[in-house]
Amino acid sequence: MKRGLFKASAVILNSLDYSESDRILTFYTLEHGKITGIAKGARRSRKRFVGNIEPASRIDLVFFHNDKSALVRVEDATLIDAHPALKSDIERLSQACYLLELVAEMTREGQHLPGVFNLLTEFLKLLEAGSGDPVLRFFEIRLLSMLGYLPHLDGCVVCRKPFTAEERLFFSSEKGGTVCKRCAAAAGSVAAVSAGTARLLSMAARFDTGKLARLKPGPAFLDESEEILYDFIKFQIGKELKTKRFMTKLKNSSL
Ligand SMILES: [Zn+2]
């Protein structure tokens, strides 16, 4: 990026208070991928964009980039969509924050992927409509695919043997995909997974968001895919996600 003033369509990934009156924000933008910026005076109410820079909100951003600083300077933010239905429901809000944290943790600055911006905006809308858990799994697999981390799901990743419909399979984050029973014995930590779950994930990775409603996941898919995808994501980024821990707590407290 050259020095100068830029416009971008952005989703706010996170926001952090900084010094007396400033805020540090991370955005995923359609035009420049992930960027981090400082909003000077953002905590003083006289700045016109104060209410427009909350996480998950979609904005039109104007920022100044100076090649000497890693942070851009936020000049203006016009609210396009605040996702009010997300922000009025703690469960939906926590799911949205999970998508934001996933994008923040799995992408890097300087990597420009318009598909990630589109995926995020489409899925925030789906969560707002109350689509719930299957949507999170479809988001995970699509994001992994876009970032080049799609696990191997069609056959055994070790011996390359194709699977039969009724076969008992396993998933190994370390090996990078599904493994057959024989290879699982030497693969270290594995989780059991059905052929149906592997097949559904493999399809979801290739489907446009509009087509995902055609997939009808059952309870076995939801349990298995949540376990293997989160384990795989943790393996890729090398840490736990804060929002995942919060979602788990929230789920357990409502039982
Ligand atoms: Zn094998």
py3Dmol code that shows the C-alpha trace and the ligand (Angstrom):
import py3Dmol

protein = """\
ATOM      1  CA  MET A   1       0.000   0.000   0.000  1.00  0.00           C
ATOM      2  CA  LYS A   2       1.295   3.468  -0.910  1.00  0.00           C
ATOM      3  CA  ARG A   3       1.235   6.468   1.418  1.00  0.00           C
ATOM      4  CA  GLY A   4      -2.094   8.267   1.238  1.00  0.00           C
ATOM      5  CA  LEU A   5      -5.786   8.378   1.990  1.00  0.00           C
ATOM      6  CA  PHE A   6      -7.846   5.251   1.203  1.00  0.00           C
ATOM      7  CA  LYS A   7     -11.480   4.134   1.287  1.00  0.00           C
ATOM      8  CA  ALA A   8     -12.525   0.585   2.090  1.00  0.00           C
ATOM      9  CA  SER A   9     -15.547  -1.585   2.862  1.00  0.00           C
ATOM     10  CA  ALA A  10     -14.725  -3.088   6.244  1.00  0.00           C
ATOM     11  CA  VAL A  11     -15.953  -5.377   9.006  1.00  0.00           C
ATOM     12  CA  ILE A  12     -14.602  -4.552  12.462  1.00  0.00           C
ATOM     13  CA  LEU A  13     -12.900  -7.628  13.899  1.00  0.00           C
ATOM     14  CA  ASN A  14     -11.924  -6.209  17.267  1.00  0.00           C
ATOM     15  CA  SER A  15     -11.494  -3.054  19.223  1.00  0.00           C
ATOM     16  CA  LEU A  16      -9.137  -2.237  22.070  1.00  0.00           C
ATOM     17  CA  ASP A  17      -8.997   0.898  24.222  1.00  0.00           C
ATOM     18  CA  TYR A  18      -5.638   2.587  23.942  1.00  0.00           C
ATOM     19  CA  SER A  19      -4.262   5.476  26.018  1.00  0.00           C
ATOM     20  CA  GLU A  20      -6.691   8.085  27.403  1.00  0.00           C
ATOM     21  CA  SER A  21      -8.831   8.614  24.372  1.00  0.00           C
ATOM     22  CA  ASP A  22      -7.794   6.383  21.457  1.00  0.00           C
ATOM     23  CA  ARG A  23      -8.834   2.995  20.215  1.00  0.00           C
ATOM     24  CA  ILE A  24      -6.914   0.350  18.253  1.00  0.00           C
ATOM     25  CA  LEU A  25      -9.096  -1.461  15.746  1.00  0.00           C
ATOM     26  CA  THR A  26      -8.592  -4.441  13.468  1.00  0.00           C
ATOM     27  CA  PHE A  27     -10.609  -4.584  10.254  1.00  0.00           C
ATOM     28  CA  TYR A  28     -11.091  -7.074   7.480  1.00  0.00           C
ATOM     29  CA  THR A  29     -11.567  -5.056   4.296  1.00  0.00           C
ATOM     30  CA  LEU A  30     -12.684  -5.999   0.810  1.00  0.00           C
ATOM     31  CA  GLU A  31      -9.952  -3.932  -0.822  1.00  0.00           C
ATOM     32  CA  HIS A  32      -6.869  -4.512   1.359  1.00  0.00           C
ATOM     33  CA  GLY A  33      -7.499  -7.625   3.485  1.00  0.00           C
ATOM     34  CA  LYS A  34      -6.757  -7.307   7.190  1.00  0.00           C
ATOM     35  CA  ILE A  35      -5.547  -3.954   8.506  1.00  0.00           C
ATOM     36  CA  THR A  36      -4.992  -2.529  11.964  1.00  0.00           C
ATOM     37  CA  GLY A  37      -5.540   1.118  12.715  1.00  0.00           C
ATOM     38  CA  ILE A  38      -5.745   3.715  15.415  1.00  0.00           C
ATOM     39  CA  ALA A  39      -8.844   5.847  15.878  1.00  0.00           C
ATOM     40  CA  LYS A  40      -7.564   8.991  17.557  1.00  0.00           C
ATOM     41  CA  GLY A  41      -9.988  10.505  20.028  1.00  0.00           C
ATOM     42  CA  ALA A  42     -12.470   7.679  19.424  1.00  0.00           C
ATOM     43  CA  ARG A  43     -13.396   7.515  23.101  1.00  0.00           C
ATOM     44  CA  ARG A  44     -14.427  11.173  23.177  1.00  0.00           C
ATOM     45  CA  SER A  45     -18.045  11.617  22.220  1.00  0.00           C
ATOM     46  CA  ARG A  46     -17.434  14.631  20.004  1.00  0.00           C
ATOM     47  CA  LYS A  47     -15.818  12.468  17.307  1.00  0.00           C
ATOM     48  CA  ARG A  48     -18.530  11.698  14.772  1.00  0.00           C
ATOM     49  CA  PHE A  49     -17.637   8.034  14.246  1.00  0.00           C
ATOM     50  CA  VAL A  50     -17.673   6.990  17.908  1.00  0.00           C
ATOM     51  CA  GLY A  51     -20.821   4.837  17.737  1.00  0.00           C
ATOM     52  CA  ASN A  52     -19.804   3.268  14.420  1.00  0.00           C
ATOM     53  CA  ILE A  53     -16.750   1.309  15.470  1.00  0.00           C
ATOM     54  CA  GLU A  54     -18.116  -1.660  17.406  1.00  0.00           C
ATOM     55  CA  PRO A  55     -16.996  -5.236  16.594  1.00  0.00           C
ATOM     56  CA  ALA A  56     -19.047  -7.029  13.878  1.00  0.00           C
ATOM     57  CA  SER A  57     -20.300  -3.746  12.414  1.00  0.00           C
ATOM     58  CA  ARG A  58     -19.876  -3.229   8.734  1.00  0.00           C
ATOM     59  CA  ILE A  59     -18.626   0.235   7.824  1.00  0.00           C
ATOM     60  CA  ASP A  60     -17.284   2.352   5.015  1.00  0.00           C
ATOM     61  CA  LEU A  61     -13.851   3.226   6.274  1.00  0.00           C
ATOM     62  CA  VAL A  62     -11.593   6.120   5.360  1.00  0.00           C
ATOM     63  CA  PHE A  63      -8.028   5.762   6.573  1.00  0.00           C
ATOM     64  CA  PHE A  64      -4.630   7.290   6.120  1.00  0.00           C
ATOM     65  CA  HIS A  65      -1.646   5.049   5.524  1.00  0.00           C
ATOM     66  CA  ASN A  66       1.810   6.295   6.321  1.00  0.00           C
ATOM     67  CA  ASP A  67       4.541   3.868   5.261  1.00  0.00           C
ATOM     68  CA  LYS A  68       6.497   4.529   8.485  1.00  0.00           C
ATOM     69  CA  SER A  69       3.793   3.121  10.752  1.00  0.00           C
ATOM     70  CA  ALA A  70       2.353  -0.377  11.028  1.00  0.00           C
ATOM     71  CA  LEU A  71      -0.981   1.194  12.035  1.00  0.00           C
ATOM     72  CA  VAL A  72      -3.186   3.141   9.648  1.00  0.00           C
ATOM     73  CA  ARG A  73      -4.999   6.205  11.011  1.00  0.00           C
ATOM     74  CA  VAL A  74      -8.795   5.972  10.988  1.00  0.00           C
ATOM     75  CA  GLU A  75     -10.176   9.212   9.536  1.00  0.00           C
ATOM     76  CA  ASP A  76     -13.835   8.354   9.189  1.00  0.00           C
ATOM     77  CA  ALA A  77     -16.285   5.476   9.628  1.00  0.00           C
ATOM     78  CA  THR A  78     -19.779   5.430   8.156  1.00  0.00           C
ATOM     79  CA  LEU A  79     -22.040   2.735   9.518  1.00  0.00           C
ATOM     80  CA  ILE A  80     -23.474   0.418   6.840  1.00  0.00           C
ATOM     81  CA  ASP A  81     -24.834  -2.389   9.033  1.00  0.00           C
ATOM     82  CA  ALA A  82     -24.623  -2.610  12.834  1.00  0.00           C
ATOM     83  CA  HIS A  83     -26.295  -6.085  12.871  1.00  0.00           C
ATOM     84  CA  PRO A  84     -28.766  -5.123  15.625  1.00  0.00           C
ATOM     85  CA  ALA A  85     -30.258  -8.641  15.827  1.00  0.00           C
ATOM     86  CA  LEU A  86     -26.805 -10.027  16.685  1.00  0.00           C
ATOM     87  CA  LYS A  87     -26.140  -7.489  19.363  1.00  0.00           C
ATOM     88  CA  SER A  88     -29.434  -8.052  21.190  1.00  0.00           C
ATOM     89  CA  ASP A  89     -28.907 -11.804  21.717  1.00  0.00           C
ATOM     90  CA  ILE A  90     -25.944 -13.075  23.748  1.00  0.00           C
ATOM     91  CA  GLU A  91     -25.786 -16.452  21.988  1.00  0.00           C
ATOM     92  CA  ARG A  92     -25.804 -14.971  18.490  1.00  0.00           C
ATOM     93  CA  LEU A  93     -23.370 -12.272  19.554  1.00  0.00           C
ATOM     94  CA  SER A  94     -20.926 -14.854  20.928  1.00  0.00           C
ATOM     95  CA  GLN A  95     -21.194 -16.831  17.660  1.00  0.00           C
ATOM     96  CA  ALA A  96     -20.503 -13.669  15.657  1.00  0.00           C
ATOM     97  CA  CYS A  97     -17.503 -12.847  17.860  1.00  0.00           C
ATOM     98  CA  TYR A  98     -16.199 -16.369  17.214  1.00  0.00           C
ATOM     99  CA  LEU A  99     -16.262 -15.750  13.431  1.00  0.00           C
ATOM    100  CA  LEU A 100     -14.477 -12.436  13.966  1.00  0.00           C
ATOM    101  CA  GLU A 101     -11.797 -14.021  16.152  1.00  0.00           C
ATOM    102  CA  LEU A 102     -11.289 -16.842  13.641  1.00  0.00           C
ATOM    103  CA  VAL A 103     -10.677 -14.344  10.832  1.00  0.00           C
ATOM    104  CA  ALA A 104      -8.450 -12.172  13.017  1.00  0.00           C
ATOM    105  CA  GLU A 105      -6.319 -15.143  14.096  1.00  0.00           C
ATOM    106  CA  MET A 106      -6.129 -17.056  10.827  1.00  0.00           C
ATOM    107  CA  THR A 107      -5.407 -14.244   8.364  1.00  0.00           C
ATOM    108  CA  ARG A 108      -2.355 -12.022   8.124  1.00  0.00           C
ATOM    109  CA  GLU A 109      -1.867  -8.448   7.015  1.00  0.00           C
ATOM    110  CA  GLY A 110      -0.725  -8.013   3.450  1.00  0.00           C
ATOM    111  CA  GLN A 111      -2.686 -11.090   2.321  1.00  0.00           C
ATOM    112  CA  HIS A 112      -5.549  -9.761   0.175  1.00  0.00           C
ATOM    113  CA  LEU A 113      -8.470 -12.200  -0.093  1.00  0.00           C
ATOM    114  CA  PRO A 114     -11.781 -10.547  -1.103  1.00  0.00           C
ATOM    115  CA  GLY A 115     -13.469 -13.952  -0.634  1.00  0.00           C
ATOM    116  CA  VAL A 116     -12.807 -13.779   3.121  1.00  0.00           C
ATOM    117  CA  PHE A 117     -14.553 -10.390   3.360  1.00  0.00           C
ATOM    118  CA  ASN A 118     -17.549 -11.724   1.409  1.00  0.00           C
ATOM    119  CA  LEU A 119     -17.675 -14.913   3.475  1.00  0.00           C
ATOM    120  CA  LEU A 120     -17.646 -12.957   6.726  1.00  0.00           C
ATOM    121  CA  THR A 121     -20.386 -10.513   5.680  1.00  0.00           C
ATOM    122  CA  GLU A 122     -22.604 -13.335   4.337  1.00  0.00           C
ATOM    123  CA  PHE A 123     -22.217 -15.415   7.480  1.00  0.00           C
ATOM    124  CA  LEU A 124     -22.844 -12.514   9.872  1.00  0.00           C
ATOM    125  CA  LYS A 125     -26.167 -12.126   8.046  1.00  0.00           C
ATOM    126  CA  LEU A 126     -26.914 -15.847   8.441  1.00  0.00           C
ATOM    127  CA  LEU A 127     -26.187 -15.681  12.176  1.00  0.00           C
ATOM    128  CA  GLU A 128     -28.368 -12.603  12.447  1.00  0.00           C
ATOM    129  CA  ALA A 129     -31.200 -14.629  10.915  1.00  0.00           C
ATOM    130  CA  GLY A 130     -30.675 -17.198  13.700  1.00  0.00           C
ATOM    131  CA  SER A 131     -29.112 -20.054  11.724  1.00  0.00           C
ATOM    132  CA  GLY A 132     -26.984 -21.243  14.665  1.00  0.00           C
ATOM    133  CA  ASP A 133     -24.409 -24.023  14.978  1.00  0.00           C
ATOM    134  CA  PRO A 134     -24.329 -25.595  11.462  1.00  0.00           C
ATOM    135  CA  VAL A 135     -23.446 -22.154  10.139  1.00  0.00           C
ATOM    136  CA  LEU A 136     -20.352 -22.027  12.351  1.00  0.00           C
ATOM    137  CA  ARG A 137     -19.122 -25.360  10.986  1.00  0.00           C
ATOM    138  CA  PHE A 138     -19.720 -24.300   7.376  1.00  0.00           C
ATOM    139  CA  PHE A 139     -17.884 -21.044   8.040  1.00  0.00           C
ATOM    140  CA  GLU A 140     -14.900 -22.886   9.532  1.00  0.00           C
ATOM    141  CA  ILE A 141     -14.539 -25.264   6.605  1.00  0.00           C
ATOM    142  CA  ARG A 142     -14.997 -22.517   3.978  1.00  0.00           C
ATOM    143  CA  LEU A 143     -12.477 -20.249   5.716  1.00  0.00           C
ATOM    144  CA  LEU A 144      -9.938 -23.080   6.016  1.00  0.00           C
ATOM    145  CA  SER A 145     -10.433 -23.798   2.324  1.00  0.00           C
ATOM    146  CA  MET A 146      -9.958 -20.143   1.278  1.00  0.00           C
ATOM    147  CA  LEU A 147      -6.796 -19.822   3.344  1.00  0.00           C
ATOM    148  CA  GLY A 148      -5.293 -22.991   1.875  1.00  0.00           C
ATOM    149  CA  TYR A 149      -5.722 -25.127   5.017  1.00  0.00           C
ATOM    150  CA  LEU A 150      -8.529 -27.401   3.865  1.00  0.00           C
ATOM    151  CA  PRO A 151      -8.055 -30.787   5.571  1.00  0.00           C
ATOM    152  CA  HIS A 152      -8.026 -33.906   3.405  1.00  0.00           C
ATOM    153  CA  LEU A 153     -11.543 -35.400   3.645  1.00  0.00           C
ATOM    154  CA  ASP A 154     -11.856 -37.787   0.705  1.00  0.00           C
ATOM    155  CA  GLY A 155     -10.100 -41.001   1.672  1.00  0.00           C
ATOM    156  CA  CYS A 156      -7.159 -41.695   3.987  1.00  0.00           C
ATOM    157  CA  VAL A 157      -4.611 -38.869   4.071  1.00  0.00           C
ATOM    158  CA  VAL A 158      -1.818 -41.328   4.943  1.00  0.00           C
ATOM    159  CA  CYS A 159      -2.275 -44.375   2.655  1.00  0.00           C
ATOM    160  CA  ARG A 160      -4.628 -42.623   0.148  1.00  0.00           C
ATOM    161  CA  LYS A 161      -7.104 -45.501   0.272  1.00  0.00           C
ATOM    162  CA  PRO A 162     -10.682 -44.397  -0.658  1.00  0.00           C
ATOM    163  CA  PHE A 163     -13.308 -44.981   2.029  1.00  0.00           C
ATOM    164  CA  THR A 164     -16.294 -47.300   1.794  1.00  0.00           C
ATOM    165  CA  ALA A 165     -19.665 -45.886   2.888  1.00  0.00           C
ATOM    166  CA  GLU A 166     -19.904 -47.753   6.224  1.00  0.00           C
ATOM    167  CA  GLU A 167     -16.256 -47.603   7.211  1.00  0.00           C
ATOM    168  CA  ARG A 168     -15.210 -46.316  10.643  1.00  0.00           C
ATOM    169  CA  LEU A 169     -12.915 -43.355  10.107  1.00  0.00           C
ATOM    170  CA  PHE A 170     -10.757 -41.137  12.226  1.00  0.00           C
ATOM    171  CA  PHE A 171      -9.487 -37.598  11.949  1.00  0.00           C
ATOM    172  CA  SER A 172      -5.942 -36.515  12.697  1.00  0.00           C
ATOM    173  CA  SER A 173      -5.150 -32.782  12.896  1.00  0.00           C
ATOM    174  CA  GLU A 174      -1.462 -33.591  12.782  1.00  0.00           C
ATOM    175  CA  LYS A 175      -1.751 -35.678   9.592  1.00  0.00           C
ATOM    176  CA  GLY A 176      -4.101 -33.088   8.094  1.00  0.00           C
ATOM    177  CA  GLY A 177      -7.310 -35.019   7.519  1.00  0.00           C
ATOM    178  CA  THR A 178      -9.232 -38.274   7.681  1.00  0.00           C
ATOM    179  CA  VAL A 179      -7.353 -41.528   8.249  1.00  0.00           C
ATOM    180  CA  CYS A 180      -8.412 -45.173   7.931  1.00  0.00           C
ATOM    181  CA  LYS A 181      -8.507 -47.505  10.955  1.00  0.00           C
ATOM    182  CA  ARG A 182      -5.169 -49.106  10.103  1.00  0.00           C
ATOM    183  CA  CYS A 183      -3.304 -45.802   9.733  1.00  0.00           C
ATOM    184  CA  ALA A 184      -5.063 -44.314  12.793  1.00  0.00           C
ATOM    185  CA  ALA A 185      -3.176 -46.742  15.046  1.00  0.00           C
ATOM    186  CA  ALA A 186       0.099 -44.988  14.171  1.00  0.00           C
ATOM    187  CA  ALA A 187      -1.299 -41.453  13.840  1.00  0.00           C
ATOM    188  CA  GLY A 188      -1.164 -40.386  17.506  1.00  0.00           C
ATOM    189  CA  SER A 189      -4.146 -38.389  18.720  1.00  0.00           C
ATOM    190  CA  VAL A 190      -7.233 -39.035  16.588  1.00  0.00           C
ATOM    191  CA  ALA A 191     -11.003 -38.502  16.873  1.00  0.00           C
ATOM    192  CA  ALA A 192     -13.631 -40.873  15.477  1.00  0.00           C
ATOM    193  CA  VAL A 193     -15.648 -39.443  12.614  1.00  0.00           C
ATOM    194  CA  SER A 194     -18.329 -40.904  10.355  1.00  0.00           C
ATOM    195  CA  ALA A 195     -17.971 -41.094   6.573  1.00  0.00           C
ATOM    196  CA  GLY A 196     -21.144 -38.974   6.333  1.00  0.00           C
ATOM    197  CA  THR A 197     -19.605 -36.118   8.302  1.00  0.00           C
ATOM    198  CA  ALA A 198     -16.422 -36.166   6.214  1.00  0.00           C
ATOM    199  CA  ARG A 199     -18.476 -36.156   3.030  1.00  0.00           C
ATOM    200  CA  LEU A 200     -20.728 -33.289   4.160  1.00  0.00           C
ATOM    201  CA  LEU A 201     -17.736 -31.159   5.168  1.00  0.00           C
ATOM    202  CA  SER A 202     -16.040 -31.836   1.866  1.00  0.00           C
ATOM    203  CA  MET A 203     -19.201 -30.674   0.037  1.00  0.00           C
ATOM    204  CA  ALA A 204     -19.683 -27.605   2.267  1.00  0.00           C
ATOM    205  CA  ALA A 205     -16.112 -26.504   1.510  1.00  0.00           C
ATOM    206  CA  ARG A 206     -17.044 -26.197  -2.162  1.00  0.00           C
ATOM    207  CA  PHE A 207     -20.581 -24.764  -1.846  1.00  0.00           C
ATOM    208  CA  ASP A 208     -21.484 -21.098  -2.276  1.00  0.00           C
ATOM    209  CA  THR A 209     -23.151 -19.630   0.797  1.00  0.00           C
ATOM    210  CA  GLY A 210     -26.536 -19.552  -0.979  1.00  0.00           C
ATOM    211  CA  LYS A 211     -26.389 -23.314  -1.582  1.00  0.00           C
ATOM    212  CA  LEU A 212     -25.509 -24.301   1.987  1.00  0.00           C
ATOM    213  CA  ALA A 213     -29.180 -24.386   3.001  1.00  0.00           C
ATOM    214  CA  ARG A 214     -29.461 -27.527   0.823  1.00  0.00           C
ATOM    215  CA  LEU A 215     -27.206 -29.440   3.211  1.00  0.00           C
ATOM    216  CA  LYS A 216     -29.170 -30.962   6.076  1.00  0.00           C
ATOM    217  CA  PRO A 217     -26.751 -31.886   8.849  1.00  0.00           C
ATOM    218  CA  GLY A 218     -27.916 -34.230  11.616  1.00  0.00           C
ATOM    219  CA  PRO A 219     -26.831 -34.248  15.292  1.00  0.00           C
ATOM    220  CA  ALA A 220     -23.896 -36.639  14.619  1.00  0.00           C
ATOM    221  CA  PHE A 221     -22.477 -34.197  12.076  1.00  0.00           C
ATOM    222  CA  LEU A 222     -22.783 -31.284  14.487  1.00  0.00           C
ATOM    223  CA  ASP A 223     -20.966 -33.075  17.320  1.00  0.00           C
ATOM    224  CA  GLU A 224     -18.230 -34.658  15.205  1.00  0.00           C
ATOM    225  CA  SER A 225     -17.515 -31.671  12.996  1.00  0.00           C
ATOM    226  CA  GLU A 226     -17.332 -29.275  15.931  1.00  0.00           C
ATOM    227  CA  GLU A 227     -14.737 -31.466  17.639  1.00  0.00           C
ATOM    228  CA  ILE A 228     -12.512 -32.188  14.640  1.00  0.00           C
ATOM    229  CA  LEU A 229     -12.619 -28.707  13.097  1.00  0.00           C
ATOM    230  CA  TYR A 230     -11.832 -26.920  16.334  1.00  0.00           C
ATOM    231  CA  ASP A 231      -8.985 -29.320  17.058  1.00  0.00           C
ATOM    232  CA  PHE A 232      -7.655 -28.746  13.538  1.00  0.00           C
ATOM    233  CA  ILE A 233      -7.933 -24.936  13.881  1.00  0.00           C
ATOM    234  CA  LYS A 234      -6.111 -25.033  17.241  1.00  0.00           C
ATOM    235  CA  PHE A 235      -3.400 -27.127  15.631  1.00  0.00           C
ATOM    236  CA  GLN A 236      -3.020 -24.557  12.807  1.00  0.00           C
ATOM    237  CA  ILE A 237      -2.902 -21.415  14.970  1.00  0.00           C
ATOM    238  CA  GLY A 238      -1.241 -22.988  17.996  1.00  0.00           C
ATOM    239  CA  LYS A 239      -3.674 -21.718  20.610  1.00  0.00           C
ATOM    240  CA  GLU A 240      -7.225 -21.733  21.998  1.00  0.00           C
ATOM    241  CA  LEU A 241      -9.735 -19.118  20.911  1.00  0.00           C
ATOM    242  CA  LYS A 242     -11.199 -16.947  23.689  1.00  0.00           C
ATOM    243  CA  THR A 243     -14.640 -16.784  22.097  1.00  0.00           C
ATOM    244  CA  LYS A 244     -14.799 -20.593  21.821  1.00  0.00           C
ATOM    245  CA  ARG A 245     -14.230 -20.918  25.547  1.00  0.00           C
ATOM    246  CA  PHE A 246     -16.954 -18.352  26.187  1.00  0.00           C
ATOM    247  CA  MET A 247     -19.427 -20.144  23.873  1.00  0.00           C
ATOM    248  CA  THR A 248     -18.787 -23.446  25.663  1.00  0.00           C
ATOM    249  CA  LYS A 249     -19.404 -21.782  29.038  1.00  0.00           C
ATOM    250  CA  LEU A 250     -22.598 -20.218  27.742  1.00  0.00           C
ATOM    251  CA  LYS A 251     -23.858 -23.575  26.419  1.00  0.00           C
ATOM    252  CA  ASN A 252     -23.150 -25.361  29.705  1.00  0.00           C
ATOM    253  CA  SER A 253     -24.798 -22.668  31.812  1.00  0.00           C
ATOM    254  CA  SER A 254     -28.091 -22.909  29.928  1.00  0.00           C
ATOM    255  CA  LEU A 255     -28.430 -26.690  30.486  1.00  0.00           C
TER     256      LEU A 255
END
"""
ligand_1 = """\
1
ZN
Zn -4.822 -45.317 5.653
"""
view = py3Dmol.view(width=600, height=400)
view.addModel(protein, "pdb")
view.setStyle({"model": 0}, {"cartoon": {"style": "trace"}})
view.addModel(ligand_1, "xyz")
view.setStyle({"model": 1}, {"stick": {}})
view.zoomTo()
view.show()
